[in-house]
Amino acid sequence: MIALDTSEWQYLFGQPTSTGLLKQQLTDFKVREHLGYKLTGEGEHIYIELEKAGLNTAYVAEQLASFCKLPLRQVTYAGRKDKYAVTQQWFGIHLPGKAEFDWSGFTLAGTRILHTQRHNKKLRTGQLKGNTFTITLREVSDPEQVIERLHRAADEGVPNYFGSQRFGVQRISEQGETSRGGNLLLAERMLNGEVIKNRNKRSMALSALRSWLFNDMLSARISAGLLTTVNTGDVVNLSGSNSIFVAEEDCSELNRRLQERDLSTTVPLWGDGKLDSLGQALAFEQELAEQYSALTAYLASQRLTQDRRAAIIWPQQLECDRQGDTLIVSFFLPPGCFATSVLRECLNTIELA
């Protein structure tokens, strides 16, 4: 039986000692998407900026499709956002022609439409400049330590782990006990031979499985002292883009650029195809992959393409407001990055069931 553990992943700064309560109220976790480009005001796609509270992204997309009497495939979004939060995000409606909707008739509880405008291109997954997070942490045991670590995270970066949301609902009780994430449990069942017939559940389980392997390989890179150093044969990623290239023999310039946050080391997002790394870097990644041969073979068989993901993220525009043992923290992250992975390096968060 294959079991997927999430408790042993390494910290870059060492495990923090401070604790705090996270997501005690919906308004404690706020997210705002930034498109990063101007909408044209014309075209086949209606972009909707919508605020939601206590709802998941896929459900809102379904309700938009129902309201517009369109197939669900004609409603898109740039990324899934937390359910237990207040989030402002963009949805795209593919609607050729000049037909419009009276959006005042869309009355889904927990939502409000902020803005609508046409555009000439489809809204695709990951098509964002990034997200601003505003997070309230309550009953923080050592606020000064958390603030110090947050500023260190902004200066030095943190591991770009997939957050606990990717693995399903995982909560840490006041006694320190962690409940397993539902998506990860589904992934285990798939690996152990169970057929998951529900297409959406199967997709979420596959995503959790791939993300778990990425996190485990990232943790191994930290253990080996390879997170913040570019070595010959490493695949590096230019910050703020999807552009990757292989490091050549002289890495001194690349290491200078890494210190300036211009680029990051990367870790494989496993799928079918060869690794882009070379030499010792390739041997290191192959050795890790061999430890999970059943898992990597399964992912490769699922029509997932071998890809890379940045290993380091730097929270930008960091602001910290201390009010006694409450901290209100705000920062910006690139698309696909998790605020909870930044917080993980700064304090042990407790989410009460």
C-alpha positions in Angstrom: 0.0 0.0 0.0 1.3 3.5 -1.0 0.8 6.2 1.6 1.5 9.9 0.9 2.9 11.7 4.0 3.0 15.5 4.2 4.5 15.9 7.6 8.3 15.6 6.8 8.8 18.4 4.3 11.8 20.5 5.1 11.8 24.2 6.2 14.3 26.6 4.7 14.8 28.6 8.0 14.0 25.8 10.3 10.6 25.1 11.8 9.2 28.2 13.5 8.2 28.1 17.1 5.4 30.7 17.0 1.8 29.6 16.6 -1.3 31.5 15.4 -4.9 30.9 14.4 -5.6 31.1 10.6 -9.0 31.5 8.9 -11.1 31.9 12.0 -13.5 34.1 10.0 -14.2 34.4 6.3 -12.7 37.9 6.2 -9.4 36.6 7.8 -8.2 35.4 4.4 -8.6 37.8 1.4 -7.3 37.3 -2.1 -7.4 39.7 -5.1 -6.4 38.7 -8.6 -4.4 41.1 -10.8 -4.8 40.4 -14.6 -1.8 42.5 -15.4 -3.1 43.7 -18.8 -5.9 46.0 -20.1 -9.1 44.7 -21.5 -9.9 45.8 -25.0 -13.6 46.5 -24.5 -14.5 44.4 -27.5 -14.3 40.8 -28.7 -16.0 37.4 -28.1 -15.2 37.1 -24.4 -16.9 38.8 -21.4 -14.6 39.2 -18.5 -16.3 39.3 -15.1 -14.5 40.5 -11.9 -16.5 38.8 -9.1 -16.2 38.8 -5.3 -17.1 35.5 -3.6 -17.2 34.5 0.0 -17.5 30.9 1.3 -17.8 29.4 -2.2 -15.4 27.5 -4.4 -14.4 28.7 -7.8 -15.8 25.7 -9.8 -19.2 26.0 -8.2 -19.4 29.7 -9.1 -18.4 28.9 -12.7 -21.2 26.4 -12.8 -23.7 29.0 -11.6 -22.5 31.5 -14.2 -22.9 29.0 -17.0 -26.4 28.2 -15.8 -27.4 31.9 -15.6 -26.0 32.5 -19.1 -27.6 29.2 -20.4 -24.2 28.2 -21.8 -22.2 25.0 -21.6 -19.7 24.9 -18.7 -16.8 24.8 -21.1 -17.6 28.4 -22.2 -16.9 29.7 -18.7 -13.2 29.9 -17.7 -11.2 31.3 -14.8 -7.5 32.0 -14.3 -7.2 30.0 -11.0 -9.1 28.3 -8.2 -9.4 30.3 -5.0 -10.0 29.2 -1.5 -13.5 28.4 -0.4 -13.2 29.6 3.1 -12.1 33.2 2.2 -13.2 36.4 0.6 -11.7 36.5 -2.9 -11.9 38.8 -5.9 -11.3 36.9 -9.1 -11.9 37.0 -12.9 -14.2 34.7 -14.9 -14.4 34.6 -18.7 -17.6 34.0 -20.7 -17.1 33.0 -24.3 -20.0 34.7 -26.1 -19.6 35.5 -29.8 -21.8 38.3 -31.2 -23.2 41.3 -29.5 -25.6 39.7 -27.0 -25.2 40.9 -23.4 -26.6 39.9 -20.0 -28.4 41.8 -17.3 -25.9 40.9 -14.6 -28.2 42.4 -11.9 -30.2 39.2 -12.3 -27.2 37.1 -11.1 -28.1 36.8 -7.4 -26.0 33.9 -6.1 -25.7 34.3 -2.3 -22.1 35.1 -1.3 -21.2 36.8 -4.6 -21.2 40.2 -6.1 -20.1 41.3 -9.5 -17.6 44.1 -9.4 -16.9 44.8 -13.1 -17.6 43.4 -16.6 -15.9 44.1 -19.9 -15.4 42.4 -23.2 -12.0 41.3 -24.4 -10.6 39.7 -27.6 -8.9 36.7 -26.0 -10.0 33.8 -23.8 -9.2 33.9 -20.1 -6.9 30.9 -19.5 -5.6 29.1 -16.4 -2.6 30.9 -14.9 -3.2 34.0 -17.1 -2.5 36.5 -14.3 0.1 38.9 -13.1 -0.5 37.5 -9.6 -2.5 37.7 -6.4 -2.5 40.0 -3.4 -3.2 38.3 -0.1 -4.4 40.0 3.0 -4.4 37.6 6.0 -5.4 38.1 9.6 -3.5 35.9 12.1 -5.0 35.7 15.5 -3.6 34.8 19.0 -0.1 34.8 17.6 2.2 33.5 20.4 5.3 35.5 19.2 4.4 38.2 16.8 7.9 39.7 16.6 9.3 36.4 15.5 6.7 36.1 12.8 7.3 39.6 11.5 11.1 38.9 11.5 10.6 35.7 9.5 8.2 37.4 7.0 10.8 40.0 6.2 13.4 37.3 5.9 11.1 35.5 3.5 10.8 38.7 1.4 14.6 39.0 1.3 15.7 35.4 0.8 12.6 33.7 -0.6 10.8 30.5 0.7 10.2 27.1 -0.8 7.5 27.2 -3.5 5.5 24.3 -2.0 2.0 23.6 -3.2 -0.2 24.6 -0.2 -2.4 22.3 1.8 -5.4 23.5 -0.2 -4.1 21.5 -3.2 -4.4 18.3 -1.1 -7.9 18.9 0.2 -9.1 20.1 3.6 -6.3 19.6 6.1 -6.7 21.0 9.6 -4.3 21.1 12.6 -6.1 20.8 15.8 -5.2 22.7 19.0 -3.5 19.4 20.1 -1.3 19.5 17.0 -3.1 16.6 15.2 -3.3 16.9 11.4 -6.2 15.5 9.5 -5.5 14.2 6.0 -6.6 16.0 2.9 -9.4 14.5 0.9 -7.7 14.9 -2.6 -4.6 13.2 -1.3 -6.6 10.3 0.1 -8.2 9.9 -3.3 -4.8 9.9 -4.9 -3.7 7.1 -2.6 -6.7 5.1 -3.6 -6.0 5.6 -7.3 -2.4 4.5 -6.8 -3.5 1.4 -4.9 -5.8 0.3 -7.8 -9.1 1.9 -7.2 -10.9 3.4 -10.2 -12.2 7.0 -9.6 -15.1 7.4 -12.0 -16.0 11.0 -11.2 -14.0 13.1 -13.7 -13.7 16.1 -11.5 -12.6 14.1 -8.4 -10.1 12.2 -10.5 -8.6 15.4 -11.9 -8.2 16.8 -8.4 -6.6 13.6 -7.2 -4.2 13.6 -10.1 -3.3 17.2 -9.4 -2.8 16.4 -5.7 -0.6 13.4 -6.6 1.7 15.4 -8.9 1.9 18.3 -6.4 2.8 15.9 -3.6 5.7 14.5 -5.6 6.9 18.1 -6.5 6.8 19.0 -2.8 8.7 15.9 -1.8 11.4 16.5 -4.4 11.6 20.1 -3.4 12.1 19.1 0.2 14.9 16.7 -0.9 16.6 19.6 -2.7 16.4 21.7 0.5 17.9 18.8 2.5 20.8 18.6 0.0 21.5 22.3 0.3 20.5 22.9 -3.3 17.6 25.2 -3.1 19.4 28.6 -3.2 22.4 27.5 -5.3 22.5 27.1 -9.1 24.8 24.3 -10.2 25.9 23.0 -13.6 23.0 21.2 -15.3 20.3 22.7 -13.2 17.1 24.0 -14.9 16.5 27.6 -13.9 13.4 29.7 -14.3 13.3 33.5 -15.0 11.2 35.2 -12.3 7.8 36.4 -13.5 7.8 34.2 -16.6 7.6 30.6 -17.7 11.0 30.8 -19.4 13.4 28.1 -18.4 17.0 27.2 -19.5 19.8 24.9 -18.4 22.7 26.3 -16.4 26.0 26.1 -18.2 29.4 25.3 -16.7 30.1 28.7 -15.1 27.2 29.4 -12.7 28.7 32.4 -10.8 26.6 34.9 -12.8 23.4 32.9 -12.4 24.0 32.6 -8.7 24.4 36.4 -8.5 21.1 36.8 -10.4 19.4 34.3 -8.0 20.5 36.4 -5.0 18.9 39.4 -6.8 15.6 37.4 -7.2 15.9 37.5 -11.0 15.7 33.7 -11.3 15.0 30.5 -9.4 16.1 26.9 -9.3 13.3 24.5 -10.4 11.9 21.1 -9.6 10.1 18.7 -12.0 6.4 18.6 -12.3 6.2 15.0 -13.2 4.7 13.7 -16.5 5.6 11.9 -19.7 8.9 12.9 -21.3 12.5 13.4 -20.4 13.9 15.7 -17.7 15.6 18.8 -19.0 18.4 18.8 -16.4 21.9 17.5 -17.2 24.9 15.9 -15.5 24.9 15.7 -11.7 21.6 17.7 -11.5 19.9 15.1 -13.8 21.4 12.2 -11.7 20.0 13.8 -8.5 16.5 14.1 -9.9 16.6 10.6 -11.4 17.7 9.1 -8.1 14.7 10.8 -6.4 12.3 9.6 -9.1 13.5 6.0 -8.7 12.4 6.1 -5.1 8.8 6.7 -6.3 8.9 4.6 -9.5 5.3 3.4 -9.2 4.1 7.0 -8.7 6.2 8.5 -11.6 5.1 5.7 -13.9 1.5 6.4 -13.1 1.7 10.1 -13.7 3.5 9.5 -17.0 0.7 7.2 -18.1 -2.0 9.9 -17.5 -1.1 12.1 -20.4 0.6 14.7 -18.2 3.6 16.3 -19.9 6.9 16.7 -18.0 7.2 20.3 -16.8 9.1 22.5 -14.3 8.1 24.8 -11.5 10.1 27.4 -9.7 11.5 26.2 -6.4 11.7 29.6 -4.7 9.2 32.4 -4.3 9.7 35.9 -2.9 6.6 37.6 -1.3 6.5 41.2 -2.7 5.0 44.4 -1.3 5.1 43.0 2.2 3.2 44.9 4.9 2.7 43.8 8.5 0.3 45.5 11.0 0.5 44.3 14.6 -2.4 44.8 16.9 -1.5 43.1 20.1 -1.4 39.4 19.4 -3.1 39.9 16.0 -1.2 40.3 12.8 -2.6 41.6 9.6 -0.2 40.6 6.8 -0.4 41.6 3.1 1.8 40.5 0.2 1.8 39.8 -3.5 2.7 36.5 -5.1 3.0 35.3 -8.7 0.2 33.1 -10.1 0.1 29.5 -8.9 1.9 30.3 -5.6 0.4 29.7 -2.2 0.3 32.2 0.6 0.1 29.3 3.1 3.6 28.2 1.9 4.9 31.7 2.9 3.2 31.5 6.3 4.5 27.9 6.8 8.1 29.3 7.1 6.9 32.0 9.6 4.6 30.3 12.1 2.7 27.1 12.8 -0.9 27.9 11.9 -3.8 26.3 13.6 -7.1 25.9 11.7 -9.8 24.9 14.2 -12.3 22.3 12.8 
